[in-house]
């Protein structure tokens, strides 16, 4: 049965109540204590109430009345067991909503608390939300390097090691993305800071958060640049090992029959090796993505420090926006009927020693050179040069027609060109077969001169189509023509 269908209808009331955070803490505490109990029976009702009371006293929780908790059944229970917000009422509410089950045990003559499977999933999520992330050891460059080193030294070449390294690399890439998002959040908070105290609070929060701790680990003991070249070297060594192993397996397959145990074992080993190579390539691509995001994060850290310094200098030198007198002057000029008179009075009071200029020699704007540049047209290229450059792009044939005719004659039997397993001895032979096929199919004018009959495999491991070309006289005309 699907687990979602077993969830009661009142289960999600916990997320709508005003005491949601308190309920989460109660569930996590009861769940932790239930896992620590050494007996196989579990916690009793009295144990659950004691845990809730201890959490209320330790966290100084102030209970709030909420309509989600006040139903007809709960009001009846509260009148019997106590007021709302007491440990007994809270535990009964969690049982009524389906977060905790209460089963009667005949041997102990009491009720035992337990967590349904669907409730365990949510409570474990609450535990992660309430605690610091401890995945820095799993999601690190060092763990990826260790997994690749273990696989490279492993005689059995277990692909599960590579799968674990791929998952770790994806988790690390996600971690770097989250750190970049967190840095952008601090940028926004920093830009809204109005005084030095607010900026100081932003800097302290950014230094003390968990992302900064992970960043310190990534740049010191678990430095990306420290293991970068080592990881790439390990990837290269593993790929070369698989290439050597694959060539040995191909020799075994060619020297044994298709139904023999050696052939079957070699075939399965090649499939296993191909899977490992695919995992290695995925790890390498993920590693390149990690490198780009890591460099971007380092750049963001430097930009954040520069922006914080610029913000502090602005506040110390210019003052806060609401205290800047320039804004008051602009508002006064806008409301005045004669703004020029105000400017003249201002200039007379501050006794300017030089006339007002929008730009001066010390401003950031510089004078442009007014001298006109002479028009100098480019020299036209000659037609001979154009023809020379165009011919550079004309493809030149790799084989002459005489060489193709010689290759054709070597493989003719009874007037028909027929490829066999011994036809292809090198890559050049494969190219010659391709050129022959193109030559005939491009000019056969509706006649079926070429027939493809399955695939062949040479002793050197080349796989190609079984090609048969009929009507030799027609092909000879094309070749010699």
N, C-alpha and C positions, 0 to 999 in steps of 0.2 A: 504493500500500500504506500502511496505517496505520503511523505512525512508532513507536507503542508496541510493535507486534509485532516490530520489528527489534531491540529491546533484549535482550541475552543474559540468561540466567538468573542468572549470577553478578554482574550489574551492581550490584545493590543490596547486595552484601556490604560495600561501602565504608561504608554507613550503620550497619553492625553492628559494625565493628571498633573497637578501642580507639584506634586512630591516625586516626580520621576527620578531625579538624581538620588534621592534618599532610598527609593525602592531598589535602584541599581546597586547601591552600596550594600544594602541588606542581602540581596541575592548573592553578590560576590562573596561576602563574608560567610554566609551559610554554606555556599558551594565549596569554598576553601576548607572550612572546618569539616565538612562531610567527607572530603577527600583525605583528610588527615586522621579520621577515625580508624583505629586499628581493628575494630570488630567488623564483621561482615553485615551487621544489622543496620547501621546508620544512626542518624540523630533522632532523638525523640522530640515531641512537641515542646517539652520544657527546655530542651537544649536550644531549639530554634528561637524561642522567646528570650532566653538569656543572651544569645548572640545579638539579637536586635536591640535589646536594652543596652548592651555594652557599646554598640556602634552609636546609638543615640547620645550616650554620655561622652564618648570619646570625640565625636565630630560636632557636638553641640548643635544638633539638628533641631530646628524649630518647625513643628508640624503645622501644615496649612490645611484648612478645610477645603474639600473639593467635591463637586457634584458627581464626578465619575465614581467616587467611592461610596456615596450615600444612596444605596438602593434599598428596596424594601427588605431584602434578606439581610443586608449588612446592618441596617438599623436594628433589626431584631437581635442579631448577634451582639451588637455593641451594647444593647441594654442588658444582655445577660452576662457578657464577658468583660465589659468595661467600656469607657469612652473611646471615641475615635482617636487614633494616634498612639494608643498603648501597644506594647509588643504583641499581645495576644490578638488585638484587632488587626494589626499590620500583617501578622502571619496568616490569619484567617483570610484576609483579602488576597494575599498571594496564592493561597490554596484555591480560593474561589475563582480566581482568574486563570488558573491552570499553569502557573509558573512552577508550583511545587505540588507534589502529590503526597497525600497522607494515607498510608495503608495500615490497617490494624494487624498487629502481630499477636497471635494467640499465646505463644510461649512467654513473651514478656508482658502480656496483658496491657499493652499500650500502643499508641500510634507511632509509626516510623516515617520520617520525612525522606523523600527521594525526588530527583529531578528527571522529568521526561526527556526524551532524546531531543525533541525540538527546543525545549527550554535550555538544555546544555549548550546548544549552538549560540544562543543569544547571550547567555551568562559568560561564556568564554570570550565573546566579543566585548562585553562590558569590562572584563578584566584587562583586555588589551587597551581599551580606551582610557582606563583609569591608571595605567602604569606606563613607565617609560619604555620606549621601543628597545628591545634587547637584540635586534637582528644585525647589529653592526659586525658581529663576528662572522655570521653566515654570508652577509652581503658585502664582501670585501674583495679587493684585488688579490690579497694573499690567499684567500680560499680558492679562487679560480686558479691561481698558480699552483697551489698544492694539489688540486684535483688533476690538472694536466700533468704534473710531475709524477703523480702516482700512476696515472694511466700509461705514461711513457715507460715507466719501470716495471709495469705489470706484465707478467709473461702471458697471462690468459687474455689480456686486452678486453676487460669487461666494459661494455658500452654504457652500463649504468653510471659509471664514474663520469663519463662525458655528459650524460643527461643531467646529472647533478650540477656539473660545471655550467651547463647552459642555463639551468634554472637560476643559479646564483648570479650569473651575468645579467639576466633579465631583471632580477630583483635589485641589483646594484644600479642598473640603468633607471629603474623606477625611483629608487632612492635619490639619485642625482636630480631627476626631474622634480621630485617633491622639494628638494633643497632649493632649486632655482625658483620654484613658485613661492616658497617661504621668503626668499630674498626679495622678490618683487613686492611682497606684502610689506616688508620693512621699508622699502623705498616709499611706498604710499604713506605709511605712518610718519616717516621722516619729513616728507614734504608738507605735511599738515602741522608740524611742530611750530609753535609760536615763540618759545623761549628756550633758554639753555637747559632748564630743568627737564622739559619734555624731551629734548634731544638726548640728554644724558640717560633718561629712562629707556629710550629706544635702543641706545647703544648697549646698555647693560642687559636688556632683554635679549638682544641679538647675540651677545657673547655667551649668555648663560643657557640658551635653549639647546635642545638635543641635537639640532642640525649643526650647530657650531662645534659641538663635541665630535660628531661624526666627521665634519670637515677637518678638524685637527688630526683625527686618526688617519684620514685619507692622505694628508699632506706630511705626516711624520712617520710613524711606525709602519703604516700600511700605505706608503707613498705609491701613487700610481706610476710616477716616472721611475721609481726604483725597480719595479717588476715589469715595466712595459716591454723592454727588449728581451727579458727572460721569457715572457709569455709568448712573444712572437717566435723566438728561437725554438721553444718547445713545440709550437704548432708546426713549424717547418720540419722538425725531426720526426714528429708523428706521421705527417703526410708522406715523408720519404720512406719510413718503415712500411706503411701500407702499400706504397707503390712496389717496393721490393717483394712484399708478401704476395701481392696480386700477380706479379710475373711468375712466381713460383707455383701458385695455384693454377695458372693458365697452362703451364707445362704439365702439371699433373693431369689436368682435364684432357689435354691433347694426347697424352700417352696412355690413357685408360679408356675403357669402353663406357658408353653412356649409362649402362645398367649396373656397373660395378660399384661396390661400396666406396672405393677411392674417389670415383667421379662424383658421387652424391655428396661425400664429405667436402670435397673441394668446392663444389657448387654452393653449399650452405656457408662455407667459410668465406667465399667471395661476397655473398649477400651480406653477411655480418660485417665484413670489412667495408663494403660500400656504405652501409648505415653509419659506421663510425666516421668515415670521411665526410659524410653529409653533416653530421653533428659538429665536426671540427670546423667546417666552413661556416656554420651558423654561429659558433662561438667567436670565430674571427670577425665576422660582420658585427656581432654584438659588441665585441671589444673595440672596434673602430668607433661605434656609436658612443660608447662610454668615454672614449678619449675626447671626442668633440664636446660632449656635455661637461666633462671634467674641466676642460680648458675654458668653456663658457662660464662655469661657476667661479673659477679663479678670477676671471675678468670681472664678474659681477661684484665679487668681494672688494676688489680694488676700486671700482666705481662707487660702491657704497661708502667706502671710507672717504673718498674725495668729496662726495656730495655732503657727507656729514660735516667735514671740515669747512666747506664753502658755506653751509647753512649757519654754522657757528660764527664764522667771520661776518656774515651779513647781519646777524642779530647784534653782535658786539659793535660793529661799525655804523650801521645804518639805523638800527633800532627796529622794533616790531612794526608791523604794517599799521596797526591802529595808533601808534605813537609818532609816526612820520609826519613832520610839519608840511612837507611838500603836498600831501593830499589835502590838507586844510587850505593851503594857498590855492590849489586848483579849484576846490569847491567855492572859495570866496570869489575868485575871478568869474566863475560861471554865474553866480548869483548877482554880481555887481552890474550896474547899468553902464559904468564907464571903466572897463578893466584896464585901459591904457593909463588912466590917471593913477590907479593903484600901482601899476608897474613903475611909473615915473617916481612916485613917492617912495616905493621900495628901493629903487636905485639911488635916490638922494640920501636915504637914511644909511644904507650900507656903504655909500661913498665908493662906488666902483671906480677903479683907476684906469680902466680900459673899456671901450665900448663893447656892448654885448655882441657876441658872435655865436652862431650856431655851431660852427666847427672852428677849431684853432689848431695850432701846430702840435699840441699835446694830445689831441683827441685820437680815437682809434681809426678815424677815417683819414686817408691820405689823398693828396691831390693826384689827379690822373694826368698823365703826360698828354698834352694837347697836340703834340706834333703828329702830323698825319704820316702813316706808313705808306710807302710806295707799293703799288700793286705789281706783283711779280708773278706772271702766269707760269704754270708748270710746263716744262718742255714736253711736246707731244712725242709719243713713242712712234717709232717707225713701223711700217707694216711688216717688215721682215722680222722685227723682234716679236710682234704679236703672233706671227705664224710659228715662230720657234717655241713660244710658250704654250701654244695650243697643242702642238704635237707632243709635248711632254706628257699630256694626259691620255694619249691614244694607247690602249693596251696592245702589247706585242704578244704574238703567239708563243707558247712555251715549247711546242713540238712542231716540227715540220710535217707536211703531209707524207713525205717519204718515211719518216719514223712511224707515223700512225699506220701506214700501209704495211710496214715490216711487222709491227705488232699484230696487225689484223691477220697477216698470212701465217704467223706462228701459231695461231689458235683456230685455224680453219680445218674442219674435218668434214669430208664428203660435201664440200662446197658451202658449208654453213659455219659461220663464226659462233663458237660455243665456249663460254667461260666455265672453268672447272676450279677445283680447290687449288690447283697448281698454277693457275693463270697469274695470280697476283703474288709477286715476291717482294714488292716494295710499294711505297706511297706513289712513286711515279707510274707504276702499272695501274693503280686506281685512277689516277688522273687521265691516263690514256683511254681507259674504258669510258670515262665520262665524256671525253672529247669525241670519241667514236659515236657514242649515243647521241650527243648533240648534233653531230654532222649529219647523221642519217635521219633523225626525227625532224630536223629542221627543213629537209628537202625531199621527204618521201612522197609528197603530193598525193596523199590519200591512200597509198599502198601500205599495208602492214608489213614493214621490214623488220621491226624490232619487237621481241617478245621477252617479257620478264617472267622468270620461273623461280620464285622463292628466293631464299638467301643462302649464301655459302660462307664458309669460314676457312681461311688459310691456316697453315701450320704456324705462321708468325702472329696469329691473332687478329688478322684483318677480316672484317665482315663486309660482304658486298653482295649485290643482287646477281642471280644467275641470268646472264644476258645471252640471247640468241638472236643473231642477225641473219636473215634469209636473203635470197636473191643477190648473190655475190656480184653478179655482173652489174646490177644497178648501183651497188656501193662502189665498185671499181670505177664507174663512170664519174661518180661524185669526187672520188679521191684524185683521180688522174686529170679530171677536168679542170 
